[in-house]
Amino acid sequence: MHILFLTDNFPPEGNAPATRTYEHAREWVKHGHKVTVITCAPNFPEGKVFEGYKNSFYSRSEMDGINVVRVKTFISSNEGFVLRILDFLSFMGASFLAGLFQRKVDVVVATSPQFFTAVSGWALSVVKRKKFVFELRDIWPASITAVGAMKDSLAIKLLEKLEMFLYHRADKIISVTESFKTELTERGVESSKIDVVLNGVDLTKYQPTKEKAHTLASEYQLEGKFVVGYIGTHGMAHALEHVIEAAEALRSNDRIRFVFAGGGAAKESLISLAREKQLDNVIFIPRQPKENMPAVWSLCDVSLISLRDTPCSGITNLAT
């Protein structure tokens, strides 16, 4: 089977969507399938093209047997609704055009959280007369209003209509959580075409450990400290300013350190907030390559999952 997969996140990006797509595609290849991934130049979350890559119109490469096609897009950091929409729309158009040139495709898969990638996937499935599989990673656009990025408006209502159109046109929906399936079923989507495939972990790379990675612990002066860690995207949805408040409340306890590892739209404001409060117990570690993540995780005595207190966050807290 030849699987055509559309995603705007793919390694060397290290976020959850990129990792999930890569690891699934790698396993499909191991099972004898051909996989072509259409994506863009790696740039998430800072909105800057990674070193060694170019935002070119069309390029091909191979990664662990996966055919990787990268297309040119309008690149923006995760700041501002209009710029992000332009980013999404450019990938929708470019991925559709690139998809037209992929031969002998058996199924088209497109992943969210934003739905314009799914529009491209659906359109390609129509042109190629193949099944369309929609991987649902977030309840979008509800998550936009939940984090305060945009208020209810005509634009949101139009996006909601697009959302329902895609749900009903998909031959199969792959939900990342059981709560997504419940939400869609309650909104009238046929339950029988929704399957749940949870996020997981590659146990060949991650194993329990009783010791912190010595080099990193030494570099950030974490040896002998109790580390409370947040590892992941520093975004609008994560309410990380409250973690800074917790660090302020515990500043007198020199044994405790709060570690933020990763990048995102809210990172600079968090750094400014910690500096303003003169918090010596808060440490920021830059975004790390995928192969360094086991060492980063080893630093944590407690790992935080932080989201804004909204009904939408309650639905999506396991998806990302």
VOKEBA-671587 format. One line per 8 residues: number of its first residue (from 0); their letters; for each residue x, y, z of C-alpha. Coordinates in steps of 0.2 Angstrom, whole numbers, plus 2048, in hexadecimal, padded with zeros to 3 digits. Example, Ala and Ser with C-alpha at 12.3 -4.5 7.8 and 13.67 -1.06 7.14 Angstrom:
! VOKEBA-671587
0 = AS = 83E,7EA,827; 844,7FB,824;
! end
This chain:
! VOKEBA-671587
0 = MHILFLTD = 800,800,800; 806,812,7FC; 801,81E,80A; 801,830,806; 802,83A,817; 800,84D,818; 807,856,827; 80F,867,82A;
8 = NFPPEGNA = 81A,860,839; 827,852,836; 839,84F,83C; 845,856,83F; 837,860,849; 835,857,859; 823,85C,85E; 815,84F,861;
16 = PATRTYEH = 80D,84F,84F; 81E,84D,847; 823,83F,852; 813,836,850; 813,837,83D; 825,832,83C; 823,823,847; 813,81D,83F;
24 = AREWVKHG = 81B,81F,82E; 82B,816,833; 821,807,839; 816,806,829; 826,806,81F; 82C,7F7,82A; 81C,7EE,826; 81F,7F0,813;
32 = HKVTVITC = 815,7FF,80F; 81B,80E,804; 819,81E,80E; 81A,830,806; 819,83E,812; 816,850,80C; 81B,85D,818; 824,86E,818;
40 = APNFPEGK = 835,874,81D; 838,870,830; 835,881,83A; 82A,87D,849; 828,885,856; 833,894,853; 82D,897,841; 83F,896,83B;
48 = VFEGYKNS = 845,889,82E; 851,87D,836; 864,87D,832; 867,873,823; 856,875,81B; 84F,881,80E; 83D,887,80C; 83D,881,7FA;
56 = FYSRSEMD = 82F,87E,7EE; 831,86B,7ED; 83E,85F,7F4; 840,84C,7F6; 849,842,803; 848,832,80C; 847,82F,81F; 848,81D,825;
64 = GINVVRVK = 83F,817,815; 832,825,816; 831,830,806; 831,841,80C; 82B,84F,801; 82D,861,807; 824,870,800; 826,883,801;
72 = TFISSNEG = 81A,88B,80D; 817,89C,816; 820,89A,826; 81B,8A2,836; 81E,89F,848; 80F,89A,853; 80A,8AC,856; 7FB,8B5,84F;
80 = FVLRILDF = 7EC,8AD,847; 7ED,8B5,836; 7FF,8B0,833; 7FC,89F,839; 7ED,89D,82D; 7F8,8A3,81F; 805,895,824; 7F7,888,824;
88 = LSFMGASF = 7EF,88E,813; 800,88E,80B; 803,87C,810; 7F2,877,80B; 7F5,87D,7F9; 807,877,7F8; 803,866,7FF; 7F5,863,7F3;
96 = LAGLFQRK = 7FF,868,7E4; 80D,85D,7E9; 801,84F,7ED; 7FB,84F,7DB; 80C,849,7D5; 80D,83A,7E1; 809,82A,7D7; 7FF,81A,7DB;
104 = VDVVVATS = 7F9,820,7EC; 7ED,814,7F5; 7E7,81F,803; 7E9,831,808; 7EC,836,81B; 7EC,848,822; 7EF,84D,833; 7E9,85C,83E;
112 = PQFFTAVS = 7E9,866,84A; 7E5,873,83D; 7D9,86D,82F; 7E0,875,820; 7EB,866,81E; 7DC,85B,81F; 7D4,865,811; 7E3,862,806;
120 = GWALSVVK = 7E2,84F,80A; 7CF,84E,807; 7D2,857,7F6; 7E0,84B,7F1; 7D5,83C,7F5; 7C7,843,7EA; 7D3,846,7DB; 7DC,835,7DD;
128 = RKKFVFEL = 7CC,82C,7E2; 7D3,825,7F1; 7CE,823,804; 7D0,832,80F; 7D6,82F,821; 7D6,83E,82D; 7E1,83D,83C; 7D9,848,849;
136 = RDIWPASI = 7E6,84F,855; 7DC,85E,85C; 7CA,864,85D; 7CD,873,851; 7C7,881,850; 7C0,87F,862; 7D2,87F,869; 7D5,890,861;
144 = TAVGAMKD = 7C8,899,86B; 7CC,88F,87B; 7DE,897,87C; 7D7,8A8,878; 7E0,8A9,867; 7CF,8AE,85F; 7BE,8B2,865; 7AE,8AA,85D;
152 = SLAIKLLE = 7AB,8B2,84D; 7A5,8AF,83B; 7B7,8A8,837; 7B5,89C,845; 7A4,896,83F; 7AA,893,82E; 7B9,889,835; 7AC,87F,83F;
160 = KLEMFLYH = 7A2,87B,82F; 7B3,876,826; 7B6,86B,835; 7A6,862,834; 7A7,860,821; 7B8,857,823; 7B2,84C,831; 7A3,846,826;
168 = RADKIISV = 7AE,844,816; 7BB,83A,81E; 7BB,827,81B; 7C3,824,82B; 7C7,830,83A; 7D6,82B,845; 7D3,833,856; 7E2,836,862;
176 = TESFKTEL = 7D7,835,871; 7C7,82C,877; 7C0,83D,87B; 7C2,843,869; 7B7,834,863; 7AA,838,870; 7AA,84B,86B; 7A8,847,859;
184 = TERGVESS = 79A,839,85C; 790,846,866; 791,852,858; 78A,845,84B; 799,83D,844; 797,82B,841; 7A0,821,84F; 7A4,812,844;
192 = KIDVVLNG = 7B0,81C,83A; 7BA,823,848; 7C8,818,84F; 7D3,81E,85E; 7E6,81C,85C; 7EE,823,86C; 7FF,82B,86D; 80D,820,873;
200 = VDLTKYQP = 820,81F,876; 82E,816,86D; 835,80A,87B; 845,807,871; 849,819,875; 842,81C,886; 845,812,895; 843,815,8A8;
208 = TKEKAHTL = 852,81D,8B0; 857,821,8C2; 864,82E,8BD; 864,83E,8B5; 86E,841,8A5; 87F,847,8AC; 884,853,89F; 873,85C,89E;
216 = ASEYQLEG = 871,85C,8B1; 882,863,8B3; 880,870,8A5; 870,877,8AD; 876,874,8BF; 868,868,8C3; 872,85B,8CC; 86B,857,8DD;
224 = KFVVGYIG = 85B,862,8D9; 849,85C,8D8; 844,861,8C7; 832,865,8C1; 832,865,8AE; 827,86B,8A0; 82D,864,890; 824,868,880;
232 = THGMAHAL = 81D,877,876; 81C,887,880; 80B,88D,878; 7FC,897,87C; 7F2,888,881; 7FE,883,88F; 7FC,890,89C; 80E,88F,8A1;
240 = EHVIEAAE = 80E,89F,8AA; 806,896,8B9; 815,88B,8BA; 81F,89A,8BC; 814,8A0,8CA; 817,88F,8D2; 829,891,8D0; 828,8A2,8D9;
248 = ALRSNDRI = 81E,89B,8E7; 82C,88E,8EA; 83B,899,8E7; 841,898,8F9; 844,885,8F7; 855,884,8EE; 853,871,8EB; 845,873,8DE;
256 = RFVFAGGG = 848,879,8CC; 83B,87C,8BF; 841,877,8AD; 839,87C,89D; 83F,873,88E; 83A,877,87C; 834,886,872; 824,88F,86C;
264 = AAKESLIS = 81A,89F,86B; 819,8A2,87E; 82B,89E,882; 832,8B0,881; 824,8B6,88C; 828,8A8,899; 83A,8AD,899; 836,8BF,89C;
272 = LAREKQLD = 82A,8BB,8AA; 837,8B0,8B3; 844,8BE,8B1; 838,8CB,8B7; 835,8C1,8C7; 847,8BD,8C8; 844,8AA,8CA; 855,8A1,8CC;
280 = NVIFIPRQ = 84B,890,8CD; 845,891,8BB; 84F,88A,8AD; 84C,88B,89A; 854,87E,88F; 853,881,87C; 84A,875,870; 854,865,86F;
288 = PKENMPAV = 856,859,861; 84C,849,862; 85A,83E,867; 85E,849,876; 84C,847,87D; 84F,837,888; 85D,841,891; 851,850,893;
296 = WSLCDVSL = 844,846,89A; 850,83E,8A7; 852,84F,8AF; 840,84F,8B5; 83B,849,8C6; 829,84F,8C2; 823,852,8B0; 815,85F,8AE;
304 = ISLRDTPC = 807,85F,8A1; 800,870,8A1; 7F0,877,898; 7E4,885,89A; 7D5,881,8A4; 7C8,881,896; 7BC,873,891; 7C5,871,881;
312 = SGITNLAT = 7D6,86E,88A; 7CD,860,894; 7C9,858,883; 7DA,85A,87B; 7E6,857,88A; 7EC,846,884; 7ED,84B,871; 7FD,855,871;
! end
